[in-house]
């Protein structure tokens, strides 16, 4: 074999290997084709009057507990159009029958799926992978089996049912799908995210366990994903990166959000005082991994130089010690920030850490006002707000952040594949937003709380 022939063989092999590797990379792409958020019927809206009534009818609460919860409602940033479970609205917060708990969840799962299938034209029989996440509910058959049975899905569908993952579960589900896509080519996957509110309503008087009643509301989301290259032109987003941070080995972080029983055996979710610290640690750890992967080199170099200069000048006099520590500017690589609508303090805290403007945190704050904290599905309502406001343009970069018990901080980096502005769950109210959430009917109705007075007689 002469040298020319050998050289040609080497070139052909190199071209083949290059093509093989590139094809594998293309096949491993993960795209969000569409998503659908759940909007319950209007008869399930939680009014200002009802919020007060459900608290004042709790016989175990004293005046201090009344005022604590009412102040929390006033400062929560939640409006009057959020949705509650029928069992609570009907006055049976002490006990939610299993049938009602299943109804609450199946309504969310099936409504979003019906909408998603109708919007995309995808048939249930085309779904290859199904992941359902509901943190606070587990039954037999599982909710994922409810879906398979309802839509008569294929016998060979890959089905997963996740529980106990908290508000961060939707990105954990997407991470699972992304890993499965490495094995199952040209597939369609569904991620369903909702939460069980009724059976987990707390009826005791432990302050650390009363706040979830204030913040959590009914909601849900269905997300359709694919790794089929022939469908990417139909997609809304390309999933560029998913990062998960878990501090479960840290005892304080592990126990900061916990389902437990109080001293009287009343079950609820406890938000421990260590929660802010655990959230901060998980957030910082996630950012350390995230920044080098999504930010331009110029920003990373600038940060490195500023940090080096700061470390050298620190302590050389009173003027230098007053200088703020350098921070990374995430807005150099991200156009939109999709923050978990966990609460006003969470949203503003993350926004401050990232140096975000009022415009950047607006979608999360308005989602909290309109829908409340819908747990793992909340980031899809936030994304829906951005889309309804026609903020999302082709090639824009979107960064999602979610937090969950355990303690977890997860992030997802998305690229907008095409200009977006489709109708969604915000369709009937987007024109009335943004709103001033500091001015709300709760503040007027419960002003006696801040005046340190007893409740009005008519309450």
N, C-alpha and C positions, 0 to 999 in steps of 0.2 A: 504494500500500500504506500503510494507516494505521499509526500508532504502536503500537496494541494488537496488530495482526496481527504486526508485526515483533518485538514483545516476546515473543509466544508462540512464534514460530519460534526465536528465540534461546534461550528456555528449553528447548524440545524438543531443540534441537541440544546444549545443555549437558548435559541428562539423558542423551542418547544417548552422548555422549563419555564421561561419567562411568561409565555402565554398561559401555561398551566397555573402558575402562581397568581397571575393577574385575574384569571377566571375564578379561582378560589376566593380571592379577595372580593370580587364583585358578587359572588354567590353569598358571601357572608354579610352582605349589606342588610340592614334592618330598617324598615320603613313603616311609618304610621300612615295607613291608608285613610283612616277617618276615626272619629270618636263621637260619642253621644253621651250627653249628661241627662240625668233624671230630674224631672220637675213634677212633683206630686200635684194632686188636684188642689184647687183653691180652698176647699173645705178643711184642709189640713194646715193652713197657715196659723202660725202662733202669734196672736195679737198681744199688745201691751197689757190689756186687761187680763188675758189668760195667764200671762207670766206672773202677774201679781197674785191671781187667784190660786194658782197651783202651789205657790210658796206659802201663802197665808192659810191654806187649808191643811198644811202639814202639822199634825198635833204635837210633834216632838220638838218643834222649833221654839226657842225663846226669843225675846226682843233682839238680843245681840245677833242671833243667827238670821232673823228676818232682815235686819239692816245690812248685815254682811252680804247676803245674797242679792238684795235689791241694789246695793251699791255696785256690786259686780255686774249686774245687768245694765245699769246706767252707763258704766264705763266700758262695756264689752265691745262696742262698735257694731252691735247686731241690730238690724232693723225689724220691722213688723211683718215682713213677708217670708220669713223662713218657715220651714215645714217640720211638723212633729208627727210621731206615730199615732195612729188612731186609738191605740190602747191608752195612751197618756191623755189625749184630748178627750177621751170618753170617761176619764176619771178613775181608771184602774191602774194607777201607777204602782200600787202595792204589789200587784201580781199581773203578769202578762202571760196568758195561756199560750202554749206551744203553737197552736193553730194561728193565733194572731201574730206571733213572732215570725212564723214562716210567711204569712201573708205580707207583712211589712217588707221582708227581704225579696220575696218573689215578685212583688210589684216593681221594685227598683230594677231587678235583674231583667225581667221580661220586657218592661217598658223601654229600657235603653236598647235592648237587643232588637226588638221590633223596629225601633227607629233606625238603628244602624243598618240592619238588613235592607230596609226600604230605601235608605239614602244611598247605599253603595251598590245595590243590586246583587250582592253576594248571597248565595244560598247557604243555609246551615249545613248542607251536605258537603260543602267545599271546605269546611273548617278542619284543619289537621291537628291543631293544638288548642286546648282550652284551659285557662287558668282563672280560678275564682278566688278572690281574697275577701274574707269577712273575719275580722279579728275576734269579735266577741260572741260568736255563735258557731256551734258545731253540732251537726245532727246526722242521723243515719236514716235514709240515704243523704249524702252530702249535697249542698247547694249546687255543686258542679254537676251532680247526677240529675238534679232537677232540670237543669238546662239541657242536658243530653236527651232526657225523656221528653221534655216539652217540644223540642225542635227536631226530634227523631234523627239525631246525628249519627254518623257512621260508627260501626263497631270498632274500627281500628283507630279512632281518635285518641290522642294522647291527652289525658285529663289530670289536672292537679287542683287540689283544694287546700288553700293556705289559711291558717288561723293564727291569732296571737301576734301578728306582725305590726299592729298599730297603724298610725297614720302614714307610715312610710311604705305600706304594703304594695301600692300600685307600681312603684319603681322596682321593688323586689320581684314582682310578677313579670315585669318587662325584662329584667335581667335574666330571669329563668328562661323566658322565651328566646332571648338573644343567644343564650348558650345552646338551647335546643336547635336553633337555626343552623348551628355549625354542623349538625348531624343530619337534620332533615331539610333537604334542599327544596326550593320552590314551594314553600308552604305558606299557609294562612293560619294566623293565630288570633285568638280572642283573649283579652284580659278584661275581667269584670271586677269592679271594685265597689263595695258598699259597706255599710255598717249596721249593726243591730242596736237600735237606740232604746226601744220599749223595755225589753227584759233587763236592761242594764241601768235603768233609772234609779237613782239613789234616793231613798226616803228617810235617811237618818239626819243627824245634826253635826257630823264631823266636818269642819270647815274645809279641810283639805280634800274631802270627797264630794263636796257640793258644787264645785266649779264646773265639772263636766256637764251637769244639767243646764248650766247657763250657756255654754258654748256649743255643744254638739247638737246637730240637727240632721234630719233625714236627707239623704242624697245618694248618688251613685253614678258610675260611669262605665261605659263599654268602649274598649279600644280595639281596633282591628289593625293587626300588623302583618307584614309579609317580608320575605327575603327573596321573592321572585323578581328577577331583574326586569321581566317583561311588564311588571305592574308598577314600576317605580315612577313612571310618568303620571300615574293617577294619585300618587301619594301626596300627603300634606307636608310631612316632615321626614327627614332622614335622621335616624338615631346615630349620632356621631360617637357618643361616649356615655357609659353608665358607670358610676363609681359608688361603692357601698362602704360605709364606715360603721363598725360595730364595737361598742365599748362594754359589752356584756361581762367582760372579765373584771371590770371595775365595780366593786360592791355598791357604791353610791349611785353610779349610773344605772346599774341593773335594777335598783329598787325605786328609782325616781318617779316612774309611772307604773302603778301596780293595781291589778284587780284584787280586792281583798274584802273582808268583812270587818265592820266596826265592832266595838265591844258588845253591842246588842245583837250581833249576827246579821246586820243589814249589809247586803253586798253592794259594792260600788267601785269606782275607779279613784284611786288616791293619787293626787298630784303632789309629790313630796317637795320640800323646800330645796332639795338638791337639784331639782329639775333645771333651773337656769344654768347652773354650773355644768351639768352633764351635757346640756344642749350646746353650750359654748365650746366645750372640749371636743365634742363630736364634729361640730361645724368646722373648727380650726383644722382638725386632722383631715377632714374631707377636702378643705381648701388647699392644703399643702400638696395633696395628690393631684388635685384638679388643675391648679394654676399652670404648671409646666406643660400640661397637655392641651390647653385650649387658648392660652394667651400668646400674642405675637412675641417673637424673640426680643424685639426692641423694648417691650415693656418689662420683660424678665431681666434684661441687662440693666435697664434703668433702675429697677428695684434693687438689684444686686449692688450697683454702684452707690446708691443712696444709703443702703444699709451699711455698706463698708465705711462710708464717710461718717455716718451717724455713730458707729461703734468706735471710730478713732477719735471723734470730737467729744464724745460723751464724757462728762466729768471734768472738762477742762475749763470750768468757770460757770458762773451762774447763768450766763446768757445761753450757753450751749445746752445745759441741762433742761432748759425750758422748751427746747425744740421737740415737736411731736415725732414719734417713731414713724419711719417710712412705712407706707402700706402699698399693696398691689392694687392697681386700678383695673378692676375686672371689666369695666366698660370699654376697654380697648379691644376686647375680644368678644364681647357679648352685647347684643342689641336690646334684648328683652329679658326680664327676670320674672320667672314664674314661681312665686313663693307660696308655700303651704299656708292656707288661711287658718292657722291654728288659734289665733287670737291677736289682738292689737299689739300687745307687748312683744309677741314672737315676731310679727311682721316688721314692726319698727326696729326691733333689735337687730334682726338680720339686715335690714336696709341700712342701718347706721354702720354696721360692721363692713358692709360692701361699699359704703359711700354712695348710696343710691339717692335719687331725687324723689320728690313727691310724685312725679310722673311715673317713676319706676315702680313704686310700691302701691300705686293707685289700684291696679287690677286685683291685688290680694285683699286690700282693705275694702274695696267695693264688693268683692265676692263674700267676704265675711258679713258685710251688712245685708246683702240680698239673700244669701243661702245659709249663713252660719258656717261653723266648722263641720264639714261633711266627711271628716276623717280622710281616708286614703284617696277618695275621689276628688278632694278639694282642688288639687292643682289643675284638673281638667276644666273646672269651672273658671279658674283664673285664666287659663289658656283661651277658653271660650270668650271671655271678656275682651281679651286682646284682639281676637279674630273679629268679634262683633264690632269693635271700634275701628276695624280695618288698619290695625297697626302692623300686621305681619306681611312683609313683602318678601319676594323671592330672594334667596341667599341670606336672609336675616338669620342671626344665631340667637337661640333661646336657651336659657339655663334654668332648669327646674331644681328646686330644693324641697325635700321632705324630711320630716323628723318623726321618729316613732319610739315606742317603748322598747326597752332592751339594754342600752339605749342606742338608737341608730340615727345616722344622718346620711341620706342618699341624694345623689345628684344625677341629673340627666342633661346632656348637651345635645340640642336639636338644631338642625338646619332646615329652614323653610324651603320647600321644593318649588313652590309656586305662590303667586300672590293669593292671599286668603281673605275672605270676607263673607263666607257662607252663613246662612241663617242657623241659629242654634238656640240653646236654652235661654239666652239673653234677649231673644228677639222682641219680646213684648215690653221690655223695661230698659233696654240699653240707652234710649234717648233721654232717660231721666237721670243718668249717671254721667260723671261722678257727682256725689252728694257730700255735704258736710255732715260727717257721722257724729260730730260732737254735739250737733243740735238734733235731739231725738225726743220722741214722745215719752220715753221712759223717764227722762230727766224731769219733765213737768209733772207726770203722774206720781212719781215717788220723791218729790222734792222735800216732803216731810221727813224723809230719812236723813237728809243733810242738815235739816233744821233741828235734828235731835228731838223729834216729836213722836207721839204715839200715832199709829195708823188711823186714818179717817174712819169715822163710825160706819160709813156705807161700805167699807171694805171688809 
